[in-house]
Amino acid sequence: MHSNKEHVWFASMWDDLRFFLAVAREGSLSGAARQLNVNHATVLRRLRGLEDRLGSSLFDKRSDGYVLTPAGADILENAERIEAEALAVERRVTGLDVQLTGTVRVTTVDSLAERFLVPGLHNFRAACPGIELELVTSDLHANLSRREADIALRPSNNPGDAMVGRRVGKITFGLYTHENTPWTDWQSGMPVPGDLALIRGEGTLRALESDRWFAGLAPEADIACSSNSFLTHYQACCAGLGIACLPDYQKREGDGLLKLATAPSDTITDIWLLTPPELRKTARIRAVLDWVAEQVVY
């Protein structure tokens, strides 16, 4: 049997290791602070406390960030194993919850959130007033195993096999421009006008088949705007900035956009609804999963 004092020591050690892992992954105190939702000074204090407890320096501070010392590298694998076990316990306990109360964090890209989730938030709040919904938008995939989110609404044709999931929709793409631009008659294969301006992807959007296809249509055209957000692409297109390859779900009645062409079938992307297997029986998780699935209709 472990004493109460030992349990307190282990809990404190694990709490410090969380800060160690965040700095190791982010390479900076500021990055770790953002990941853990604390301030810069807290990360530094907890890191120094862990180093004092272990009697060894864990990082070298260099011009390009924090780099693991040999001692830090030596404990990294053990710290990650402790993290995995602690999160598994947390997920298992959370999975026993049968109440429609508590916080549920949902992660998705901004255009899916704006188009499908935000309009239905009022009705969800009325139906499940005890659930606090945290909606986190990012073009980067949150790690559900590390509880960076409880649920992901993820555009992907390869969502992985570690999560419980279901396909709730498909994203088709098309070329769009505003009706007031001079390019409303331009089609793929036609000569490229000298003043043609494109709205292109950045970051993770550059990896999409739709962006690769779009880039190949007019490689010599000017780039009027580039962004890692389809929501920004849509807004720029509505402002008459150029031609964009947009998800068809973004087209709205009265927005002035004209569809010039439909993207090939190999650009179609699935929409997956994912959650860790330990959470799927939790009442509040099931309620949010069902609600999100109902919203993805267009």
Sequence and secondary structure as in RCSB ss.txt:
>XXXX:A:sequence
MHSNKEHVWFASMWDDLRFFLAVAREGSLSGAARQLNVNHATVLRRLRGLEDRLGSSLFDKRSDGYVLTPAGADI
LENAERIEAEALAVERRVTGLDVQLTGTVRVTTVDSLAERFLVPGLHNFRAACPGIELELVTSDLHANLSRREAD
IALRPSNNPGDAMVGRRVGKITFGLYTHENTPWTDWQSGMPVPGDLALIRGEGTLRALESDRWFAGLAPEADIAC
SSNSFLTHYQACCAGLGIACLPDYQKREGDGLLKLATAPSDTITDIWLLTPPELRKTARIRAVLDWVAEQVVY
>XXXX:A:secstr
   HHHHHHHHHHHHHHHHHHHHHHHSSHHHHHHHHTS HHHHHHHHHHHHHHHTS  EEEETTEEEE HHHHHH
HHHHHHHHHHHHHHHHHHHTT  SS EEEEEEE HHHIIIIIGGGHHHHHHH TTEEEEEEE SS   TTTTS S
EEEEE S   SSSEEEEEEEE EEEEEETTSTTTT  TTS   TT EEEEE GGGGGSHHHHHHHHH TTSEEEE
EES HHHHHHHHHTT  EEEEEGGG  TTS EEEEEE  GGG EEEEEEE GGGTT HHHHHHHHHHHHH   
